[in-house]
Amino acid sequence: MKHILYLATAIILITSCKQEKSNNKAQNDLKSIHETTLKSADSSANNKLGNEYMVLGTLYQQKAGEYRALCYQAFNLGKLMLDADLKDASVDKHRIVILDVDETVLDNSPFQAKCIKEGTNYPVNWDEWCKKSSAMPLPGVLDFLSYAKSNGVSIYYVTNRKSHLKEATINNLVVMGFPQADAEHVITRTTDDSKEGRRQELASKYHISLLFGDNLNDFSNVFEKKDSYTRAASVDEYKNEFGRRFIVLPNAMYGDWELALYNYDSKLSDSTKSALRHEALTGF
């Protein structure tokens, strides 16, 4: 009888232990899921906080009348300078104009807004955005390009979008009514992100009347990979080219002007980038 009692007690204890272990495992699993959810939420919140600095620049492009005015000003000036170039009888090559694509002819601020709202950064969602072919023309660009074409000037779009996005880029330009948007006139990045080689190849065949861009690198390699002070000094050196042959479009959202603050290390943490931005400010 005692043996039966001991056996029953042992069975009860074993069953109880198994149940307790099962309950503990379930609780631990729930705790792990909860902690993972919190970490994910914290990460998303941190990313959104890290992207908060982009808000004003993006809103400036999307909402500021001043931004539109600067775009019209750039392309109106482009017409005046093209007229002056057309009068130059010494030019013996076919005339072309070279334009960057992003933030020079196409407005990608909706992509930037998505980054801010979702706590992401380039290249996340970039290919998807490009393939939508819905980026809108900058104010004044289509009028200028129509004017250039009507005067027998060819148009080349030299972009640092990668080659796998060439078809999508052409499609976007075609949909929005850009002239000469084809495989010959849209020149994407290959192995080198510098545009100098592509510009030089065009210059060997044609007379480049004007260059348009939102980044100093769109005009000359003298600006590439330089710190902020050297970039500014180089602008001073080339001051006579701006507004004459180099036409700059505004872009407060991103660019080499920002990368120069980070010594071109885009992989730095958000906190380090924020510290470098604050350190770069000049007060009184």
C-alpha positions in Angstrom: 0.0 0.0 0.0 2.9 2.3 0.9 4.5 1.6 -2.5 1.3 2.6 -4.3 1.1 5.9 -2.2 4.7 6.7 -3.0 4.1 6.1 -6.7 1.0 8.3 -6.8 2.9 11.1 -5.0 5.8 10.8 -7.4 3.4 11.0 -10.4 1.8 14.1 -9.0 5.1 15.7 -8.3 6.4 14.9 -11.8 3.2 16.2 -13.4 3.4 19.3 -11.3 7.0 20.0 -12.3 6.2 19.5 -16.0 3.3 21.8 -15.7 5.4 24.4 -14.0 8.1 24.1 -16.6 5.5 24.5 -19.3 4.1 27.5 -17.7 7.6 29.0 -17.2 8.4 28.4 -20.9 5.2 30.0 -22.0 5.9 33.0 -19.8 9.4 33.3 -21.1 8.2 33.0 -24.6 5.7 35.8 -24.0 8.4 37.9 -22.3 10.8 37.4 -25.3 8.1 38.4 -27.8 7.3 41.4 -25.7 10.9 42.5 -25.4 11.4 42.0 -29.2 8.3 44.1 -29.9 9.6 46.8 -27.6 13.1 46.7 -29.2 11.5 46.9 -32.6 9.4 49.9 -31.6 12.3 51.6 -29.9 14.4 51.0 -33.0 11.7 52.5 -35.3 11.3 55.4 -32.9 15.0 56.0 -32.8 15.2 55.9 -36.6 12.4 58.4 -36.9 14.1 60.6 -34.4 17.3 60.2 -36.3 15.5 61.3 -39.5 13.8 64.3 -37.8 16.6 66.6 -39.1 15.3 66.0 -42.6 11.9 67.4 -42.0 12.5 71.1 -42.6 14.6 70.5 -45.8 11.9 68.2 -47.2 9.1 70.6 -46.3 11.0 73.5 -47.9 11.1 71.6 -51.1 7.4 70.6 -50.9 5.8 73.7 -49.4 8.0 76.7 -49.8 7.1 79.2 -52.5 10.7 80.3 -52.3 11.8 76.9 -53.5 9.6 77.2 -56.6 10.9 80.7 -57.2 14.5 79.5 -57.1 13.8 76.8 -59.6 12.1 79.2 -62.0 15.0 81.6 -61.5 17.5 78.9 -62.4 15.8 77.9 -65.6 15.0 81.5 -66.6 18.7 82.3 -66.2 19.4 79.2 -68.2 17.4 80.6 -71.1 19.4 83.9 -70.9 22.7 82.2 -70.8 21.7 79.8 -73.6 20.8 82.8 -75.8 24.2 84.3 -75.1 25.9 81.0 -76.0 23.9 80.6 -79.2 25.2 84.0 -80.4 28.8 82.8 -80.1 29.9 82.3 -83.7 33.2 80.7 -82.6 31.4 77.5 -81.5 32.0 74.8 -84.2 30.5 71.8 -82.4 26.9 70.7 -81.9 25.5 72.3 -78.8 24.2 70.3 -75.8 23.1 71.0 -72.3 23.8 68.5 -69.5 21.4 68.1 -66.6 21.5 65.9 -63.5 18.3 64.1 -62.8 17.5 63.9 -59.0 16.5 67.3 -57.6 17.6 68.9 -60.9 14.8 67.8 -63.2 12.8 65.3 -61.0 11.5 66.0 -57.5 12.1 63.0 -55.2 10.8 64.7 -52.0 8.0 62.1 -51.6 10.7 59.4 -51.2 12.4 61.6 -48.6 9.1 62.1 -46.8 8.6 58.3 -46.7 12.0 57.9 -45.1 11.1 60.4 -42.4 7.7 58.9 -41.6 8.9 55.3 -41.6 12.3 55.8 -40.0 14.2 54.4 -43.1 17.1 55.7 -45.2 18.4 55.3 -48.7 18.6 52.8 -50.3 15.6 51.3 -48.6 12.6 51.8 -50.9 14.6 53.7 -53.4 14.3 51.2 -56.3 10.5 50.9 -55.6 10.2 54.7 -55.8 12.1 55.0 -59.0 10.1 52.2 -60.6 6.9 54.0 -59.8 8.0 56.6 -62.4 5.9 59.2 -60.6 8.5 61.8 -59.7 7.3 65.2 -60.8 9.3 67.8 -62.9 10.8 70.7 -61.1 9.2 74.0 -61.8 10.4 75.6 -65.0 12.4 72.7 -66.3 10.1 71.5 -69.1 9.7 75.1 -70.4 13.5 75.5 -70.5 14.1 72.1 -72.2 11.5 72.8 -74.8 13.2 76.1 -75.5 16.6 74.5 -75.8 15.3 71.8 -78.2 13.5 74.4 -80.3 16.9 76.1 -80.8 18.5 72.9 -82.0 20.3 72.1 -78.7 20.5 68.5 -77.6 19.7 67.4 -74.1 21.7 64.9 -72.0 20.6 63.6 -68.6 23.7 62.5 -66.7 22.6 60.8 -63.4 24.2 58.8 -60.7 21.2 56.5 -60.6 22.6 52.9 -61.1 22.3 51.2 -64.5 19.5 48.8 -63.4 17.3 51.9 -62.9 17.9 53.3 -66.4 14.7 52.0 -67.9 12.6 53.2 -65.0 14.3 56.6 -65.2 13.6 56.9 -68.9 10.0 55.9 -68.3 9.6 58.5 -65.6 11.0 61.2 -67.9 8.9 60.2 -70.8 5.7 60.1 -68.7 6.4 63.6 -67.5 7.0 64.9 -71.0 10.8 65.4 -71.0 12.4 65.7 -74.5 15.0 63.3 -75.8 14.5 60.9 -72.8 15.9 57.8 -74.4 18.8 55.3 -73.9 21.3 57.5 -75.7 20.5 60.7 -73.8 20.0 59.2 -70.3 23.5 58.3 -69.0 23.5 56.4 -65.7 26.3 55.5 -63.3 28.6 52.6 -64.2 31.5 51.6 -61.9 32.5 55.2 -61.1 30.2 57.5 -59.2 32.2 60.5 -60.5 30.5 62.2 -63.5 33.8 63.6 -64.8 34.5 60.8 -67.2 31.0 61.0 -68.7 31.2 64.7 -69.0 34.6 64.5 -70.7 33.3 62.0 -73.2 30.4 64.3 -74.1 32.8 67.3 -74.3 35.0 65.4 -76.8 32.0 65.3 -79.2 29.9 68.3 -78.4 30.0 71.9 -77.1 28.5 71.9 -73.6 26.5 75.1 -73.5 25.3 74.7 -69.9 25.4 72.3 -67.0 22.5 72.0 -64.4 22.8 70.3 -61.0 21.9 70.4 -57.3 25.3 69.2 -56.3 28.7 70.8 -57.0 29.9 67.4 -58.3 27.5 67.9 -61.2 29.8 70.6 -62.6 33.4 69.6 -62.0 35.5 67.0 -60.2 37.3 69.7 -58.4 34.5 69.7 -55.8 34.5 65.9 -55.2 35.3 64.4 -51.8 36.4 67.7 -50.3 35.7 69.0 -46.8 33.2 71.8 -46.4 35.9 74.5 -46.2 37.6 73.3 -49.4 34.3 73.0 -51.3 33.5 76.6 -50.4 36.9 77.8 -51.4 36.6 76.0 -54.7 33.2 77.7 -55.3 35.0 81.1 -54.8 37.6 80.0 -57.3 35.0 79.2 -59.9 32.6 82.1 -59.0 32.5 83.4 -62.6 31.1 80.1 -63.8 28.0 80.1 -61.6 25.0 81.7 -63.2 26.9 81.7 -66.5 27.7 78.1 -67.4 26.9 76.3 -64.1 23.3 76.6 -63.0 22.6 75.4 -59.5 19.2 74.1 -58.3 18.3 74.2 -54.5 18.4 71.0 -52.5 18.3 71.3 -48.7 17.3 67.6 -48.3 20.6 65.8 -48.9 23.8 66.0 -50.9 27.6 66.1 -50.7 27.3 69.3 -48.6 25.9 67.1 -45.8 28.3 64.1 -46.5 31.2 66.5 -46.2 30.2 67.1 -42.5 30.6 63.4 -41.9 33.9 63.1 -43.8 31.9 61.1 -46.4 31.2 58.3 -43.9 27.5 57.7 -44.3 27.7 54.6 -42.0 28.2 56.7 -38.8 25.6 56.4 -36.1 22.7 58.9 -36.0 24.1 60.2 -32.7 27.5 60.8 -34.2 26.1 62.5 -37.2 23.9 64.7 -35.0 27.0 65.7 -32.9 28.9 66.5 -36.1 26.1 68.6 -37.4 25.9 70.6 -34.2 29.7 70.9 -34.1 29.7 72.4 -37.6 27.3 75.2 -36.6 28.8 78.7 -36.4 27.4 80.9 -33.7 28.3 84.2 -32.2 
